[in-house]
Amino acid sequence: IRLVDMHCEATSEKYAMGWFLSGRVSAVVGSHTHVQTADERILEGGTAYITDIGMTGSYSGVIGMNKDHVIERFTKFPARRAEHSTGNIWICAVLIDIDEKTGKANSIERLKIEHHG
């Protein structure tokens, strides 16, 4: 079983690596943008793929940071350092079923669990 995490901004880089590694690894999963994509699939070589798994953390701000602090960073100079946001916690993940004998993925499923406590 071989898993590859593509930690980069550009969707095209992640897609290209997915196709390049198709059939060579069990899964190629993207990270970095913090936003879960809805493009999970099994590539023709038996490799599970998703452009971005998404972030686990507070979704009440801007990619986990206090929204007011982030807005201030874009609109004022000098701006203070952004602090973490709190509340509206999501866990984003994928569940991948892989055949242990072949290393090929049977399925990939996006998970998003929300807690508004």
Protein Blocks (a to p, Z undefined) as FASTA:
>chain_A
ZZdddddfblklmmmmmmmmgokambdcdehjopacfkbccdfkopacdfbgbjcddfkb
gghiafklmmmmmmgccdddddddeejiacddddddddfknopafbdcddddddfZZ
